[in-house]
Amino acid sequence: MVPESTPTTPSTTTFPYLTPVLVKYTGGDRILNNTNVTSETAKYFWFLLTQNIFETNTSDVYKIEASLTFLSSGSYFHGNRRRRNSLKFAFDGFWSQYSGKLCMVGSASWYSNGGNLINLDAVLKRNYPMNLTIFSSLITGKLESLASPNDPNYFEPISLFEFGSSSYYQYSSSNYQYSLVSGKFDIDCRGGIDIPKNQSLGLNPGLFCYTMKSRRNDVFNLEYLNECSSLKNCNPLGKDDNDELPSKMTLNVIQCSEEEHKVQYVIKFGSGYQYQISYALDPNIALVGEGSWDEKKNQLCIVACRFLNSTDSLDNAGVGDCSIRLSLRYPAFWTIRNRASILGQIWTNKTANESGYFNRITFRSPDNSMAVVPGLRYEYTVTEKVRKLCPFNKSVIKKGNRYPKWKSNDLAFHMLVEDSTGNDSLSRATPSFFGDQNFVVNPFSTRTSMNGTIEVERKSTHHGPLNITYTISPIRSVIFNSTLGISAEGLYDEETGRVCMVGCRKLSTGESMDCELLLNVQFPPVYAKEARQITGSIKSMREETDPLYFKHLEMTGWVFYREEAKRTVQRLDWEIVMVLISNTLACVFVVLQIFYVKRNPQVLPFASLFMLVILTLGHMVTLVLNFEALFLGNRKRNNISLGGQGWLEVNEVIVRAVTMVAFLLQLRLLQLAFSARLGDENQKGIWIAEKKALFVSTTLYVSGLLFALFLNTRNLISYGGLILDGFLLPQILLNIFHISKENALSHPFYIGTTCVRLLPHVYDLYRAHNFARVQLDGAYLFANPYVDFYSLTWDVVITCGGVLFAVSIYLQQRFGGQCILGRRFREVEMYEKVPVITSEQ
């Protein structure tokens, strides 16, 4: 095939046309284990050149290295290991640029059925045409084993089926010649439906190939005529068997000429949303064709051909029967009934009596998918009907409330639709047009329009309802067909936050629609203090006896306004500062207590060890949770996707460091108090009082814990925060049982620490008055409602309780441990302490 030549110098020449675009192989079942793979598109390979390309002593002959990898979507088990059906050969060989022939030899490692590692030696032969047309783009090749048939390393020949070249990644190939289309719609697509030019959009100059390739991943819906209930005269693939009609179609661009406005396609057919590998090819369900854009019609005409002789062996496969026509256009406007950005049709120029004839088929892009062609507009047809059905009552306007602006991304939301039986549908509602301007809504970027970026006038408010359209796309549905959505148009009043629309839902993949739907949506105010929940309904305006009638559906939606998001970021910045301040103050107050007991060591034994343990554990638990998030990579720690994550993470490190200092200082204070107790043998009475205080406080804590768990298991963590808020309780009980007048705690320590514990509750009262509560992990860095009890009632109760405990400590250290008790209890205790005089005395 190619003369063996001697390599001379490395070559910088590239050969992109050696790499195929669409591939398939047959054979190789013995080594690739494809006997259980039913889909032909699951068998594909990939041929890649390395950078080791050399010129040789023979003109136009190059020595090259390449890899050939066979892939399959199937897999099998070898022993206890699951193996993917892939086999990679490494090849060396020669390529003749003059003749287009390639011959290479190489090998691959593989495991036999017995589990032994074997070496597969093979020769690869391919023949490439130099002058490409749609008929010569089909390339066949063969991979053959170099072992004898009786050798265990032998495998059956593998046929390679290839179409096109890697110009798929380049836009055009200089050696490809368009031969099926002339560039005139009337000549190439004779028999198509004539559509006036003003009903279709034109293409931007110089962006033809970009426009054609930008929608190559779209899956088009096929719509058949009513008489296509059977396969006869309906299948575009020319089949007339018991297979079902294809319902989907894809257009894959493999060649494009910007100068000629021509394009080469591979057209694939299938059913459902089955995943298809873009470079895998099944000739039985695919067509190849050429298209040309007609500026006079604003339409693309495609002449398509079938693959022939590809059912058994691929050696004689070819391209022929180019009787199929497709036309494609970009509608200039949408309506409530038609929201396809691309419309087209498929037909044949054969007569009804000829083999391969089929009835005309319509195809359209998925509804509500924006086209890349600018100029799309919307024609409102039911807004007057909406005005009659939904009178907007101005008396409901509340002074001071402000709702999302018209043309705002805040009008996009997710919603849950529920019927009376409990079935629900999770959907996404997105505005598609505001007035005459179409928008692409992206919640994480600035709003853009197909006609350019449009700034929203924040200060101006439109008076009266304005035109708006919505697309409701089901994400999960058991109410309506999950693959079909609702298109709606109506009015939005930004003074009241109300949307009223008439909607249409598809009844099938065809053109039949139910446009007797009435949708009402009520947005909450932008700065609502209560939960931001959208409410609404979907009603059928048909009679109950109508087969298309359905019962009233309730709609609940969630929205997080952008303005509120900005305020939340500002609130988080402020909460970071408050966390740092409160933790720093906690360190300061502990240091002051340590200095106090250093100056007054006699008071150390009278400090409640249980109180100090509670404070120490409080800091330790915080540290453990933070370090667990740090080392285990728990991204749910105090970060939320509102921006400024780097700032949050840096400050988290500072917070951890300050918390660690507070923990060590608190631990030091506990160690000093415990050592003072142990070092004084005359403190038996204080140990007895400590045990009594421990018993009473533990009883109270356990009782409260059981009650909290009875109400809600999530209250467990919050209950720990409540215990910390009342950290002075063990000291109060110790003072009572020991009747102590010692100033065990310095004023800055117990008053300052109390203020640090109560500050979050005071702040929560302010936050509840100015911000709505956000049900979002990591949305609170200070006064976190998940680690303490926070509500209007709890904030007041805990604040009053903390102040009461601090006042009690002050009174006990001034007037005695039992001064806070009633006189009756104090007298009993005094009576018990009267010394007994024995007879010896």
C-alpha positions in Angstrom: 0.0 0.0 0.0 2.7 2.5 1.1 6.4 2.1 0.4 8.4 1.6 3.5 10.8 4.6 3.7 13.6 5.8 5.9 12.7 8.7 8.3 14.8 11.8 7.9 13.7 15.0 9.7 10.8 15.8 12.0 7.9 17.4 10.2 5.7 20.2 11.4 3.0 19.3 8.8 -0.4 18.5 10.3 -3.0 16.1 8.8 -6.3 16.9 10.5 -8.3 15.1 7.8 -6.8 11.8 9.1 -8.9 12.1 12.2 -12.5 11.0 11.5 -15.6 12.8 12.9 -18.2 10.0 12.9 -17.1 6.5 13.4 -18.4 3.0 13.9 -16.8 -0.5 13.9 -18.1 -4.1 13.5 -16.5 -7.3 14.6 -14.0 -7.8 17.4 -16.6 -9.5 19.7 -14.0 -11.9 20.9 -11.7 -9.2 22.4 -14.2 -6.4 22.9 -17.0 -8.5 24.4 -19.7 -6.6 22.5 -22.1 -9.5 22.3 -24.4 -7.9 24.9 -24.3 -4.4 23.4 -27.6 -3.9 21.5 -27.1 -0.3 20.2 -24.9 0.1 17.2 -24.1 3.7 18.3 -22.4 2.2 21.4 -19.6 0.8 19.2 -17.1 3.5 18.3 -13.4 4.2 18.2 -11.1 7.1 18.3 -8.0 7.5 16.0 -5.4 10.1 17.2 -2.1 11.1 15.7 0.9 11.8 18.0 3.3 14.7 17.5 6.0 12.3 16.2 5.7 12.9 12.4 8.8 12.6 10.2 9.5 13.2 6.6 11.1 10.3 4.7 13.4 9.8 1.8 10.3 9.1 -0.3 8.5 12.2 -1.6 5.0 12.8 0.1 5.5 9.8 2.4 5.5 10.5 6.1 6.3 8.2 9.0 3.7 8.7 11.8 2.7 7.4 15.1 -0.9 7.1 16.3 -3.2 5.4 18.7 -6.4 3.5 18.0 -8.8 3.2 20.9 -12.0 1.1 20.7 -14.7 2.2 23.0 -18.1 0.8 23.9 -20.8 2.0 26.3 -21.0 -1.5 27.6 -18.9 -3.1 30.4 -18.3 -6.5 31.8 -16.9 -8.2 34.9 -13.5 -9.9 34.9 -13.1 -11.7 38.1 -14.2 -9.3 40.8 -13.3 -6.2 38.8 -15.6 -4.3 36.5 -13.9 -3.5 33.1 -14.9 -0.9 30.6 -15.0 -2.2 27.0 -12.0 -0.3 25.7 -8.9 -1.5 23.9 -6.0 0.8 22.9 -3.5 0.0 20.1 -0.2 1.9 19.6 0.8 2.1 15.9 3.8 3.0 13.7 3.4 3.3 10.0 3.5 5.3 6.8 1.1 7.7 5.2 1.2 8.6 1.5 -0.1 12.1 1.0 -0.2 11.5 -2.7 -2.3 8.3 -2.7 -4.2 8.8 0.6 -3.2 5.4 1.8 -2.2 4.6 5.4 -0.6 1.4 6.6 0.5 0.9 10.2 1.5 -2.0 12.5 1.2 -2.1 16.2 0.1 -3.9 19.3 -2.1 -3.7 22.4 -2.2 -5.5 25.8 -5.3 -7.4 26.7 -6.7 -9.9 29.1 -7.9 -13.2 27.8 -11.0 -14.9 29.0 -8.9 -16.9 31.3 -7.4 -13.8 32.9 -4.0 -14.0 31.3 -2.3 -10.9 29.9 -1.8 -11.3 26.1 -0.3 -9.2 23.4 -2.4 -8.4 20.3 -0.3 -7.7 17.2 -2.2 -6.1 14.3 -2.0 -4.2 11.0 -4.2 -1.2 10.2 -5.1 -0.3 6.7 -7.0 2.8 5.6 -7.6 4.7 2.4 -8.4 8.4 2.4 -9.7 10.3 -0.6 -7.9 13.5 -1.4 -10.8 15.3 -3.0 -13.7 15.2 -0.6 -17.4 15.2 -1.6 -20.4 13.9 0.3 -20.0 10.7 -1.7 -16.3 10.2 -1.1 -16.3 11.3 2.6 -17.2 7.7 3.6 -13.9 5.9 4.5 -13.6 2.3 5.3 -10.7 0.5 6.9 -9.7 -2.8 8.4 -7.8 -3.9 11.5 -6.4 -7.4 11.1 -4.5 -9.7 13.5 -1.0 -10.7 12.6 -1.3 -13.9 14.5 -2.4 -17.2 12.9 -6.1 -18.2 13.4 -5.0 -21.0 15.7 -2.9 -18.7 17.9 -4.6 -17.7 21.2 -3.6 -14.1 20.4 -5.6 -14.1 17.2 -8.8 -12.0 16.8 -11.2 -11.7 14.0 -10.9 -8.7 11.5 -12.5 -5.5 12.7 -14.1 -3.3 10.0 -13.9 0.5 10.5 -16.6 2.8 9.2 -15.8 6.5 9.1 -17.4 9.6 7.7 -16.0 13.1 7.4 -12.8 14.6 8.7 -11.7 16.7 11.7 -12.6 20.0 10.0 -15.5 19.7 12.3 -13.3 21.6 14.7 -12.1 24.1 12.1 -15.3 25.3 10.4 -14.3 24.3 6.9 -12.0 22.0 4.9 -10.3 23.5 1.9 -10.5 20.2 0.0 -14.2 19.6 0.5 -16.5 20.3 -2.5 -20.3 20.9 -2.1 -22.1 19.0 -4.9 -25.7 18.7 -3.8 -26.8 22.3 -3.3 -26.5 25.3 -5.6 -27.5 28.0 -3.1 -31.0 28.7 -4.5 -33.9 27.6 -2.4 -36.4 27.3 -5.2 -34.1 25.0 -7.1 -32.7 22.8 -4.3 -35.9 22.6 -2.1 -38.6 22.5 -4.8 -41.8 21.2 -3.1 -41.3 23.0 0.2 -43.8 25.3 1.8 -43.2 28.9 0.7 -42.9 31.1 3.8 -42.8 34.9 3.4 -39.4 36.3 4.1 -40.7 38.8 6.8 -41.8 35.8 8.9 -38.2 34.6 9.3 -35.1 36.1 10.7 -32.0 36.8 8.7 -28.4 36.0 9.7 -25.7 38.4 10.7 -23.1 38.8 8.0 -19.9 36.8 8.8 -21.7 34.7 11.5 -23.2 32.0 9.3 -21.0 29.1 10.5 -21.2 30.3 14.1 -25.0 30.3 13.9 -25.2 26.9 12.3 -22.8 25.3 14.9 -24.3 27.1 18.0 -27.4 24.9 18.0 -25.7 21.6 17.1 -26.6 20.0 20.5 -30.3 20.8 20.1 -32.7 17.9 19.9 -35.6 18.7 17.6 -39.1 17.3 18.1 -40.7 15.6 15.1 -44.4 16.1 14.4 -46.2 13.8 12.1 -49.5 14.1 10.3 -52.6 12.5 11.8 -52.5 9.7 9.2 -49.1 8.6 10.4 -50.5 6.3 13.0 -48.6 3.5 11.4 -45.1 3.4 9.9 -46.2 3.1 6.3 -45.2 6.1 4.2 -44.1 8.0 7.3 -40.6 7.0 8.2 -37.8 9.3 6.9 -35.3 6.5 7.2 -37.1 4.5 4.5 -38.0 1.7 6.8 -41.4 -0.1 6.8 -41.1 -2.6 9.6 -42.5 -2.8 13.1 -40.1 -0.3 14.7 -41.6 2.9 16.1 -41.5 6.2 14.4 -38.6 8.3 15.5 -39.7 11.3 17.7 -36.4 13.2 17.9 -33.8 14.5 15.5 -30.4 16.1 15.8 -28.5 18.2 13.2 -24.7 17.8 13.6 -22.5 20.2 11.6 -19.3 18.6 10.2 -18.4 21.1 7.5 -19.2 24.7 7.0 -18.2 27.3 4.4 -18.5 31.0 5.5 -17.9 32.3 2.0 -20.5 30.1 0.2 -23.0 30.0 3.1 -23.1 26.2 2.8 -22.9 23.5 5.5 -22.6 19.8 5.7 -24.8 17.8 8.2 -25.1 14.4 9.7 -28.8 14.0 10.6 -29.6 11.5 13.4 -33.0 10.2 14.3 -34.1 8.5 17.5 -36.8 8.3 20.2 -36.9 9.8 23.7 -33.9 11.5 25.2 -31.5 8.6 24.8 -27.9 9.7 25.2 -26.0 9.6 21.9 -22.3 10.0 21.6 -21.7 12.8 19.1 -19.0 11.1 17.2 -20.6 7.6 17.2 -22.5 6.7 14.0 -25.2 4.2 13.2 -25.8 4.3 9.4 -29.3 2.7 9.9 -30.7 5.8 11.8 -28.7 8.6 10.2 -28.6 10.7 7.0 -25.9 12.9 5.6 -26.7 16.1 3.7 -25.6 19.5 2.5 -27.4 22.8 3.2 -27.3 26.3 1.8 -28.7 29.5 3.1 -31.0 31.5 0.9 -31.0 35.2 1.9 -34.0 35.9 -0.4 -36.1 33.4 1.6 -34.3 33.6 5.0 -34.3 29.8 5.0 -31.8 27.0 4.9 -32.3 24.2 2.4 -30.8 20.8 3.1 -30.5 18.0 0.5 -30.0 14.7 2.4 -28.9 11.2 1.4 -29.1 7.8 3.0 -26.4 5.3 3.8 -26.6 2.3 1.5 -25.4 -1.3 1.9 -24.6 -0.7 5.6 -26.7 -3.4 7.2 -24.2 -6.3 7.1 -20.6 -5.8 6.1 -19.3 -2.2 5.9 -17.0 -2.9 3.0 -19.5 -2.0 0.3 -21.2 0.9 2.2 -21.8 4.1 0.4 -23.9 7.2 0.2 -26.9 7.5 -2.2 -30.6 8.1 -2.6 -30.4 11.9 -2.1 -34.2 12.4 -2.5 -34.8 13.8 1.0 -35.2 17.6 1.6 -35.2 19.6 4.8 -35.9 23.3 5.2 -35.0 25.3 8.3 -35.9 28.8 9.4 -35.7 31.1 12.5 -39.2 32.5 13.1 -39.3 36.3 13.4 -41.8 36.3 16.3 -43.3 34.2 19.0 -46.8 33.8 20.1 -48.4 32.0 23.0 -49.0 29.0 20.8 -45.6 28.9 19.0 -42.4 29.5 20.9 -39.9 27.5 18.8 -36.8 29.3 17.9 -36.2 27.0 14.9 -38.9 25.5 12.7 -38.5 23.2 9.7 -40.0 20.4 7.6 -38.8 17.2 6.0 -40.1 15.8 2.8 -39.1 13.7 -0.2 -39.2 14.5 -3.9 -40.3 11.0 -4.7 -43.9 10.2 -5.6 -46.2 8.2 -3.4 -45.8 5.1 -5.6 -42.0 5.1 -5.3 -40.0 3.1 -2.7 -38.8 5.4 0.1 -41.6 7.9 -0.1 -42.9 9.4 3.2 -45.4 12.1 4.1 -44.2 15.5 5.1 -42.8 15.9 8.7 -42.6 19.0 10.7 -39.8 19.6 13.2 -39.2 22.3 15.8 -36.7 23.1 18.4 -37.7 22.8 22.1 -40.1 25.5 23.0 -38.9 28.6 24.7 -35.2 28.0 23.8 -33.8 31.3 22.7 -32.2 31.5 19.2 -28.8 32.9 18.6 -30.3 35.0 15.7 -31.1 38.6 16.9 -34.4 40.3 16.2 -36.8 37.9 17.8 -40.0 39.6 18.9 -43.3 38.6 20.6 -46.8 39.2 19.4 -49.3 39.5 22.3 -52.7 38.0 21.4 -54.5 37.4 24.8 -53.6 40.5 26.9 -57.1 42.0 26.4 -58.6 38.8 27.6 -56.3 38.9 30.6 -57.5 42.5 31.4 -61.1 41.3 31.5 -60.3 38.2 33.6 -58.0 39.9 36.1 -59.0 43.4 37.1 -56.1 44.9 39.0 -57.4 46.4 42.2 -55.4 49.4 43.3 -57.0 49.4 46.8 -54.8 46.5 47.8 -51.6 48.5 47.4 -49.9 48.8 50.8 -48.0 52.0 51.5 -44.3 51.4 51.8 -44.2 48.0 50.0 -42.0 47.7 47.0 -42.1 44.8 44.5 -39.7 43.5 41.9 -39.1 45.8 39.0 -40.5 45.1 35.6 -37.6 43.6 33.4 -36.0 42.3 36.6 -34.4 38.9 37.0 -36.1 38.7 40.4 -39.2 37.7 38.5 -37.7 34.3 37.7 -38.4 31.6 40.4 -38.9 28.0 41.1 -42.3 26.8 42.2 -44.2 23.7 43.5 -47.6 23.1 42.0 -49.9 20.8 44.0 -53.3 19.3 43.2 -56.0 18.3 45.6 -54.8 14.7 45.8 -51.3 15.6 46.9 -49.5 15.1 43.6 -47.0 17.8 42.8 -44.9 19.3 40.1 -41.6 21.1 40.6 -41.1 23.6 37.8 -39.0 26.6 36.8 -40.8 29.8 35.8 -38.8 32.2 33.7 -39.8 35.5 32.0 -39.0 35.4 28.3 -40.3 38.7 27.1 -40.9 42.1 28.8 -43.0 44.1 26.4 -41.2 43.8 23.0 -37.8 42.9 24.4 -36.6 39.3 24.9 -34.3 38.5 27.8 -31.9 35.7 28.8 -32.2 35.3 32.5 -29.2 34.1 34.4 -29.5 34.3 38.2 -25.7 34.5 38.6 -24.9 37.2 36.0 -26.1 40.5 34.7 -29.3 40.5 32.7 -28.7 40.5 28.9 -30.9 40.8 25.9 -30.6 39.4 22.4 -30.5 43.1 21.3 -27.9 44.1 23.9 -27.6 44.8 27.6 -30.4 46.9 29.1 -30.1 48.7 32.3 -33.1 48.7 34.6 -34.2 52.0 35.9 -34.3 51.4 39.6 -35.8 54.7 40.6 -38.7 54.7 38.1 -41.9 52.7 38.7 -44.3 51.9 36.0 -47.9 52.7 36.7 -50.3 50.1 35.7 -49.9 46.5 34.6 -47.4 45.8 31.7 -47.0 43.0 29.2 -45.0 40.0 30.2 -44.6 36.4 29.0 -43.5 33.4 31.0 -42.1 30.0 30.3 -42.9 27.3 32.9 -40.6 24.3 32.4 -41.3 21.2 34.6 -38.3 19.7 36.4 -40.2 16.9 38.0 -43.9 16.4 37.4 -46.7 13.9 38.0 -49.4 16.3 37.2 -48.7 17.2 33.6 -46.4 15.5 31.1 -42.9 16.1 32.5 -41.5 16.8 29.0 -44.1 19.4 28.2 -44.3 22.9 29.7 -46.6 25.8 29.9 -46.3 29.0 27.9 -48.1 32.0 29.2 -48.6 35.7 28.5 -50.3 38.4 30.5 -49.7 41.4 32.7 -47.4 42.3 35.6 -48.2 45.2 38.0 -45.0 46.2 39.9 -47.1 48.3 42.2 -48.8 45.3 43.6 -46.4 42.5 42.7 -49.2 40.6 40.9 -48.9 38.6 37.7 -52.0 37.4 35.8 -51.7 35.4 32.6 -53.4 33.1 30.2 -51.4 29.9 29.5 -51.2 27.1 27.0 -50.0 23.6 27.7 -49.2 21.0 25.1 -51.4 17.9 25.1 -48.9 15.9 23.2 -45.7 16.3 21.2 -47.8 17.5 18.3 -49.5 20.9 17.8 -52.6 20.3 19.9 -52.7 22.7 22.9 -55.0 23.6 25.8 -55.0 27.4 26.0 -57.8 27.7 28.6 -55.5 28.1 31.6 -55.6 31.1 34.0 -52.5 31.7 36.1 -52.2 34.0 39.1 -48.9 34.8 40.8 -48.4 37.1 43.8 -44.8 38.2 44.6 -43.9 39.2 48.2 -42.5 42.7 48.8 -38.8 43.1 48.3 -38.1 43.9 51.9 -40.7 41.6 53.4 -40.0 40.6 57.0 -41.8 37.4 56.8 -40.7 34.4 54.7 -40.4 35.3 51.0 -42.9 32.9 49.5 -44.7 33.3 46.2 -48.3 32.2 46.1 -50.5 31.6 43.2 -52.8 29.2 41.3 -53.4 27.6 38.0 -57.0 27.1 37.0 -58.8 25.6 34.0 -61.3 27.9 32.4 -63.2 25.0 30.9 -66.5 23.5 32.0 -66.2 20.6 34.4 -67.7 18.3 31.8 -64.9 19.1 29.4 -62.3 16.2 29.1 -59.5 18.8 29.4 -60.8 20.3 32.6 -58.6 19.8 35.7 -59.2 20.9 39.3 -57.7 24.0 40.8 -53.9 23.8 41.4 -52.1 25.6 44.2 -48.7 27.2 43.4 -46.0 28.0 45.9 -42.7 29.6 44.9 -39.4 30.7 46.4 -37.5 33.8 45.5 -34.4 35.4 46.9 -34.3 39.0 45.6 -31.0 40.5 44.4 -31.4 43.6 46.5 -31.9 41.4 49.5 -28.9 39.3 48.6 -26.8 42.5 48.6 -28.2 43.4 52.0 -27.5 39.9 53.2 -23.8 40.2 52.2 -23.6 43.5 54.1 -25.2 41.8 57.1 -22.7 38.9 56.9 -19.8 41.4 56.8 -21.3 43.1 59.9 -21.8 39.7 61.6 -18.2 38.8 61.0 -17.1 41.9 62.9 -19.5 41.1 65.7 -18.2 37.6 66.0 -14.7 38.8 66.3 -15.6 41.5 68.8 -17.6 39.1 71.0 -14.9 36.4 71.0 -12.2 39.0 71.7 -14.3 40.4 74.6 -14.7 36.9 76.0 -10.9 36.6 76.1 -10.6 39.9 77.8 -13.1 39.1 80.5 -11.5 35.7 81.2 -8.0 37.5 81.4 -9.5 40.0 83.9 -10.9 37.1 86.0 -7.5 35.4 86.0 -5.8 38.7 87.1 -8.5 39.0 89.8 -7.9 35.6 91.3 -4.1 36.1 91.1 -4.6 39.2 93.3 -7.2 37.5 95.5 -6.2 33.8 95.6 -8.5 33.2 98.6 -11.6 33.5 96.4 -10.6 30.8 94.0 -12.1 27.8 95.8 -15.5 29.5 95.8 -15.8 29.6 92.0 -18.2 26.9 90.6 -16.2 24.3 88.8 -19.3 23.2 86.9 -19.8 26.7 85.6 -16.2 26.9 84.4 -16.6 23.5 82.8 -19.7 24.7 80.9 -17.9 27.8 79.6 -14.8 25.7 78.6 -16.9 23.1 76.8 -18.7 25.9 75.0 -15.5 27.1 73.4 -14.3 23.5 72.8 -17.4 22.4 70.9 -17.1 25.4 68.7 -13.5 24.6 67.9 -14.3 20.9 67.2 -17.0 21.8 64.8 -14.9 24.4 63.0 -11.9 22.1 62.7 -14.1 19.2 61.4 -15.3 21.5 58.7 -11.7 22.6 57.9 -10.1 19.1 57.7 -13.1 17.2 56.2 -13.7 19.8 53.6 -17.3 20.4 54.7 -18.3 23.2 52.4 -21.4 23.9 54.3 -19.5 25.9 56.9 -20.1 29.6 57.1 -20.0 30.2 53.4 -22.9 30.9 51.1 -22.9 31.6 47.4 -23.6 35.3 47.8 -20.1 36.5 46.9 -17.1 37.4 49.1 -16.3 33.8 49.9 -12.6 34.5 50.2 -13.3 37.3 52.7 -15.5 34.9 54.7 -12.9 32.1 54.7 -10.1 34.5 55.8 -12.1 35.7 58.7 -13.1 32.1 59.6 -9.4 31.5 60.3 -9.2 34.6 62.5 -12.4 33.5 64.4 -10.9 30.0 65.0 -7.7 31.6 66.3 -9.6 33.9 68.7 -11.8 31.0 69.8 -8.8 28.9 70.5 -7.3 31.6 72.7 -10.6 31.9 74.6 -10.7 28.1 75.1 -7.1 28.0 76.5 -7.7 31.0 78.8 -11.0 29.4 80.1 -9.1 26.1 80.5 -6.4 27.9 82.5 -9.0 29.5 84.8 -10.6 26.1 85.4 -7.2 24.6 86.2 -6.5 27.4 88.8 -9.9 26.9 90.5 -9.6 23.1 90.6 -6.0 23.3 92.0 -7.1 25.8 94.7 -9.8 23.4 95.8 -7.5 20.4 95.9 -4.8 22.3 97.7 -7.0 23.4 100.6 -8.0 20.5 102.9 -10.4 22.8 104.8 -12.7 23.0 101.8 -14.9 20.0 102.5 -18.0 22.2 102.9 -17.5 23.8 99.5 -17.2 20.3 97.9 -20.5 19.3 99.5 -22.1 22.4 98.2 -20.7 21.8 94.7 -22.2 18.4 94.6 -25.6 19.7 95.6 -25.4 22.4 93.0 -24.3 19.9 90.4 -27.2 17.6 91.3 -29.8 20.4 91.1 -28.5 22.0 88.0 -28.1 18.6 86.2 -31.6 17.7 87.1 -32.9 21.0 85.7 -30.8 20.5 82.5 -31.9 16.9 81.9 -35.6 17.9 82.4 -35.2 20.7 80.0 -33.4 18.5 77.5 -36.2 15.9 77.5 -38.8 18.6 77.0 -36.8 20.1 74.1 -36.4 16.7 72.4 -40.1 16.1 72.9 -40.8 19.2 70.9 -38.2 18.8 68.2 -35.0 16.7 67.8 -33.4 19.7 66.1 -33.6 21.5 69.5 -30.6 19.5 70.8 -27.9 21.9 69.6 -30.0 24.9 70.4 -30.5 23.6 73.9 -26.7 23.6 74.4 -26.7 27.3 73.5 -29.4 27.9 76.1 -27.3 26.2 78.8 -24.4 28.5 77.9 -26.7 31.5 78.1 -27.5 30.5 81.7 -23.9 29.7 82.6 -24.2 31.5 86.0 -26.9 29.0 87.3 -24.3 26.6 88.9 -22.6 29.5 90.6 -25.9 30.8 92.0 -26.7 27.4 93.4 -23.2 27.0 94.9 -23.6 30.3 96.7 -27.0 29.3 98.0 -25.8 25.9 99.3 -22.6 27.2 100.8 -24.1 30.5 102.1 -21.1 32.2 100.6 -20.3 35.9 100.8 -17.0 35.6 98.9 -16.6 37.7 95.7 -15.6 34.6 93.7 -16.3 36.3 90.4 -15.1 39.7 89.4 -17.7 42.2 88.2 -16.1 42.5 84.7 -16.1 38.7 84.3 -19.7 37.8 85.2 -21.2 41.0 83.8 -19.1 41.1 80.7 -19.5 37.4 79.9 -23.3 37.8 80.4 -23.3 40.7 77.9 -21.3 38.6 75.4 -23.9 35.8 75.7 -26.9 38.1 75.5 -25.5 40.3 72.6 -26.6 37.7 69.9 -30.2 37.8 71.2 -30.3 41.6 71.3 -28.9 41.6 67.7 -31.5 39.0 66.7 -34.3 41.3 67.7 -32.8 44.0 65.5 -32.2 41.5 62.7 -35.7 40.2 62.8 -37.0 43.7 62.5 -34.9 44.6 59.5 -34.2 41.4 57.7 -36.3 38.4 56.7 -35.2 35.0 58.1 -33.4 33.1 55.4 -33.7 29.3 55.3 -30.2 28.8 53.9 -27.3 26.9 55.3 -24.5 29.3 56.3 -26.7 32.4 56.0 -25.9 33.4 59.6 -22.5 34.0 61.1 -23.6 35.6 64.3 -26.7 34.7 66.3 -27.1 31.5 64.3 -30.7 30.2 64.8 -29.4 26.6 64.5 -27.1 26.8 67.6 -29.4 28.6 70.1 -33.0 29.5 70.6 -33.8 32.6 68.6 -37.2 34.1 68.3 -39.0 37.2 69.7 -40.1 35.2 72.7 -36.9 33.4 73.4 -34.8 36.6 72.8 -36.8 38.4 75.5 -36.9 35.5 77.9 -33.2 34.7 77.6 -32.1 38.4 77.9 -34.3 38.9 81.0 -33.0 35.6 82.4 -29.4 36.6 81.8 -29.8 40.0 83.4 -31.6 38.3 86.4 -28.7 35.8 86.9 -26.1 38.6 86.8 -28.1 40.7 89.4 -28.4 37.6 91.6 -24.6 37.1 91.6 -24.2 40.7 92.5 -26.6 40.5 95.4 -25.1 37.2 96.7 -21.6 38.5 96.7 -22.7 41.6 98.5 -25.3 40.3 101.0 -24.7 36.5 101.1 -25.6 33.4 99.1 -29.1 33.1 100.4 -30.1 36.7 100.1 -32.1 36.0 97.0 -34.2 33.4 98.8 -37.3 34.2 100.9 -36.8 35.0 104.7 -38.5 31.7 105.6 -35.8 29.6 103.8 -33.0 31.7 105.2 -34.2 31.2 108.8 -34.3 27.4 108.4 -30.8 27.4 107.2 -29.6 29.6 110.1 -31.4 27.3 112.5 -29.5 24.3 111.1 -26.2 26.1 111.6 -26.5 26.7 115.4 -23.6 24.9 117.1 -24.5 22.0 119.4 -23.1 22.2 123.0 -22.2 18.7 124.4 -22.3 17.6 128.0 -18.5 17.6 128.2 -18.5 21.3 127.5 
